[in-house]
Amino acid sequence: MPQQSRAWRSAWSLPPDVTFLNHGSFGLVPYDVQAARQEWQRRLYENPMNFFVREMEVALVQAAERLGKFVGAAARDLAFVDNATVAMNIVAQSVDLEAGDEVLLTDHEYGAVRRIWQKRCDRVGAKLVICNLPQPLESATAIAEQLLSAVTTHTKLLVFSQISSPTAVILPAAEICRRAREAGIPVCVDGPHAIGVVPLNLEELGCDFYCASCHKWLCAPDGSGFLYVSRKRQTQLNPLIVSWGGSIAGRPATWQDEYNWQGTRDPAAYLAIPAAIDFFERIGWETFRTRTHELAKFARESIIPLTGIEALVPDSPDWYGPMVSLPLPTHGLSAPAQGQRDPLQDWLWSTYRIECPITWWHGQRLLRVSCHLYNDAEDIERLVKALDRVGLRD
């Protein structure tokens, strides 16, 4: 396996002296996918008129068809956007909210998503409702029941992360969506950490909106997100940027035209998504998922004895994948100001060249370890030795 790990690491342009255990934040792009993006850029730059007017829309449809097969959705129900944040802003602008309405989120939601919906609610006098999920997280049924118990007659939308960012928990998306449909509540799923990590079939999931980034676990280039919209919701969308609103190549108009053409921009990141899918299909999705979960499990088993604090979820791939958040003692510390990092995170980087983020959630100090194919057990051992040096127990 060490030889295989070295072969996988050579697929990325990762410096040899860096222990990168933070794939979950911004991802890393393999050489093959970098090359695919550069080839699309070459085609654009050699004749922009030909590319934009004759080639781009066909290429975007082909890329959407490939992506659609991967995520279980028809290409006609997907729009390319820069990232999940852009997708979530489109949904927030498009959902009809009035004073007294409610939008329901979980307490595990990503901070930017919470801010998006707080601002949207504030503009119209609606209410943002945060549902605290049960602790510890041990039952998918209990999570869905707790969340749906917060639904009222004023609830207009339920928003949740399929895999949470601060806590790295895989939430029971299918169960939540099923119960929301039974209650007649539209659902928007935030899915940046789910793409590639869990098998996905959006049509079977049955959500109304799905916001995603492909630059994380799928390792597509930055700027390669998408928005899935169920057909009954497509006519209600309001784009963030208004341009021509139709095909520039004379093709029949679709709702995606508002997002395909928003002025002159480089679409190479979207068009390189199939290359990212190809990269993983050569390796095998089960190989990726099994290998990276085992590394996260090794990190969990190695760090808990240092802290004496149990993990947030049971030890199972049903609850976490290649990324795990582990509580650290606070030692009387408080959460850093927004934009500031935990001193231990900076120390890990400056002393050991280890990239591993530390966040704060509900007063808990969490070390989030993200593992990809370029990682191996030695990376985890290096992190554990560094943490052992500082002495983590209260």
N, C-alpha and C positions, 0 to 999 in steps of 0.2 A: 504493500500500500504506500510506503514512503516514495517509491519510484513513481507510482501513479500520481501521487500528490504533486511531485515535482513537475510531471508532464502537464498536469492541469494548471499549475501556477504559471508555467511558461506560456500559456495561452493569453495571459494578461500582462500589461506593461506595469506591473507592480514592482517598485524598487525592492531589492533583496534584503535591505536592512529594516524594512517596515513590516510589523506584525499588524495586519489589517483585520480587525475584528469588529468592523462597523459597516458591513455591506448594507445594512438596513437603512442608513441615512441617505446616501447618494448613489449607491451601486458602484460598479466598475464595468467598463466596456471591454470585451475581449478584442484581440487584434482583428479577428475575422469580421466582427461587426463594425469596428472602426473602418476597415477597408470597404465594406459595403456602403457605409455612409459616404465615404470619400468618392466612391464611384458614382453615386447619385449626384453628388456635388459637381463632379467633373462634367457629367451630362448637362447639368443646369448651366454651368459657366461657359461651356463651349457654344451654346446657342440658346439664350434665355427665351427668346420668342418661340422657338420650336418646342422647348421643354414645357413652358407654361401653357401654351395654347393647344398643343397637339398631344403631348405625352403625359403631363402630370395627372390629369383626372383619371385616365385609364390606369396609371400606375397606382394611384391611391385606392381605386376599387380593388385591384389585385391584392394590394397589401391588406386591405380590410377583409377580403375573402380569406386570406391565410390566417389573419388574426382571429377572425370569426370562428374558423374551424377549431382553433386552439382554445377559445374561451366559450364555445358552445352558443354562438349567436350568429344570426344572418348578417352579412356585410351591410345590408341596408339599414340595420339598426345600430350601427357604430359610427361615431364621428371622431376623427382624430383631433386632439387638442394637445397643448403643450405638456400638461401634467394633471394629476388628480385635483390639485387646487383650482386650476382653471375650470375643470369639469364641475366641481362643487359650486363654484361661483355662478356658472351658467344655470345650474339647477336652482340655486337660491334666488337668482333673478327671475326665474321662470315660474316658480310655484306661486300660486295666487294666495296671498296672505292678507288678512284684514285685522283691525284692532280686535283683541280678544281671542284670536286664534293662537294655537300652540304648536311648537315644533319640539319633538321629543328626541333627546340624545342620551347616550350612556355616559357615565363618569369616566369611562376608559377612552373617550374620544380624543382625537388629535387636537392640539391647541388651536391650530389654524382653522380647522373645521368648526370648532366651537365659536371662534371669533367671527367667522363668516356668517353663521346663523344668528349670533347675537346682534350683529349690525343689521342684518335683514329684518329681524323682529323689531328692533328699536325704531327702524324707519317707519313702520306702520302701526306700532303699538301692540304687536303680538308678543307672546311670552315664550321664552326659551326654557324648557323644562329639562332638568338633568336627573336621570334615574340612576341611583346608586345600585350597581349590581351586587348580588350576595357575595359575602366573603366568608370563607374561602370559596373560590370558584371550583365547584366539584360536580355540578349537575347541569347538563344542557337544558333540561326541562325547567329547572329552577331559574335559570337565567332568562329563558323566554317568558316564563310566567311573571317574574319580577318586572321585566321590561314592559310587557303588555298590561300589567296592572296599573301602570302609570298613564295609560291611554284614557282620555276623557272625550266627551262629546265635542270638545274644542280642538282636538288633535288633528292637524292637517297633514303632517308628515312625520315619519319615523326615520332617523338617520343613525346608522351605526357602522363601525369598522368591522370588516370580516376578520382581520387580524389587527389588534390594537397596536398603536405605535409605542406608547410609554411602557405598557405592561407585556407586550409581545404575546398576547393571549389569542388563540384561535376561538372566536365566538361561534356559536351554533347558528350559522347564517340561514341554513335551510329551515330549521325549526322556527326561527324568528320570522322569516318571510312568510312561512305557511300560516302562522298564527295571526300575523298582521293582515294577510289577505282575508282570513275568516272574519276579522274585525272591521274590514273595509278601510284599512289605513294604508295609504301609499308609502312605499319604502324607498329610501336612497341608501345604497351601500357604498361605503368608502373602502376601496379595495387595493390600494397601492402595494401592500405587503402580501397580498394573496396571489398575485399573478405569478404563476409558476410554482408557488409553494404548495398550494392545494389544487387538486383537480377541480376544474370549474366548468359548469354548464349554465350559462346565464338564463337561457330559456327555461330550463327546469327550475332554477332558483326562483324565478318569478318575481323579481324586484321590478320596480318602475324605473329606477335610475341606478347606474353603477359607474362610479368614478374611479379611474385607475391610472397608474403610472407604469410604464414598461421599463423605465431606466433602473428600477431597483433589482428585484430578484431575476427578472428575465434578461437583464444586462443589455438592453437596447440603449441607444444613445440618449443623452439628456434631451428633453423636449419631445418625448415620444409617449404621450398619454392618450387615453381615449375616454369617451363618454358613451355608455350604452343607454339607450332610451327605448322603453317598450312602445310599441306602435300606437297605442292609445294615448300616449303622452307626447308624441313627437310634434304635434301641431301647436302645443302650448309653449314651446321653447322660445326664449328671447335671447339672441346672441349678445355677447358682451361687446362685440365690435360689429358695426354695420357697414357693409360694403355693397357690392352689386347684388348679392343674394341669389344668384343663379349660376349656371354653368358658363364658363368663359370659352368652352370648346363647342358650344352648340348642342350639348347633350340634353336630354329631358331633365327638368329641374327636380331636385330632391331636397329634403330638409338639411342634408349634409353640406349643401353648397354654401350655406352661411359660414361654415367652419373650414371648408376646403380653400376658399378664396376670401382672405381678410386683408387684402392688399398684398404687395409683393413680399414674400418671405421664403426662406429655404425649407422645403418639406423633406429634406433628406433623412431626418431622424425618423419620421413616420415610415418612410420607404425602406429603412434598414431593419424594421421590426421582423420581417420574415427571415432575415439572416440570423437574428438572435434566436428565433424559434428553431431554425436549422441547427445552430450550434448545440442546443440542448438535446435535440432529437438524435444527434450523432452520439452524444454521451448516454442518453437514456434518462427519462424523467424520474424513474424509480431510483436509479443510481444517484442522481442529484438529491432527491428528497431523503433517501435513507442515509446517505453519507453525511449530509449536513445536519440532519437531526441527531445522528449519533455524536457528532462533534459538540452540538449544543448540550446534549445530555451529559457528555464528559465534562463540559464546563460546569454544569449544574452540580454534578456529583463531586467535583473538585473544590468548588468555591463555598458550598454550604458548610462543610466542616470548618472553614476559616472564619465564617461569620457567626455560626450557630443559629442562623435564621432560616426558616424553611422557605421554599419557593412559593410563588403565588398560586400555582396550579398543580394538579397531579402530574406525576412523571409518565406522560403518555404523548405520542404523536398526535392524538386527538386534541391536545391542548396547546402544544407549541411545536414549531417546526425547526427551521435553521436558526432561529433567534429566540433567546430566552432572557427575561429580566429577573435579576436576583437582588433581593433586598440587602443593603449594606447598613451597618450601624451608623447612626448619625453623629455620635460623639459630641452632642450638643450643638451641631451645626444647623444652619437653616438654609433654605433653598436660595441659590444665587439669584440675583436680579436678572430679569429677562435679557438675553444676549450675553450673559456671563456664564462661564463654565465652572463646574465643580473643580476645586483645586486638585483633587486626586486625578481627575481626567487629564488635566494639564501635566501633572507629574508623571503619569504613565507615558505620555508622549515625549516630554522633554528628557526623561531619564532612560526610557527603554524603547522609544519609537513604537509604542503600542497605541493604536487607535481603538478606543473602546469608550463609548459615551456613558456618562452618569447623569441621570435625570431625577427629578423629584415629582412624586405623584401622591396625593393624599397624605402629605407629610412623610412619605417613605422615600428613602434615597435608593435608587435602583441602578444597578449596573446592567446594561443591556449588551449582551454578547451576540454578535451576528456572525454566522459561519457560512462560508461558501466553498466551492470546490478547490480554490487555491489555498485554503487553510488545511492544517493537519493537527495532530495531537500535540506536536511540539509548540505550536502557537498557543494552545490552551495552557500548556505547562509553563510557558514563558510568562503568561498573564498571571497564573496562580503564584509563581515564585515572586513576582513583583508585588502582588497583593499581600502575600505572607510577610514580606519585608516591612510593610507599614503597620502590621498588627491591626486587624479589623474588629476583633471582639470588643464590645463595650466593657 
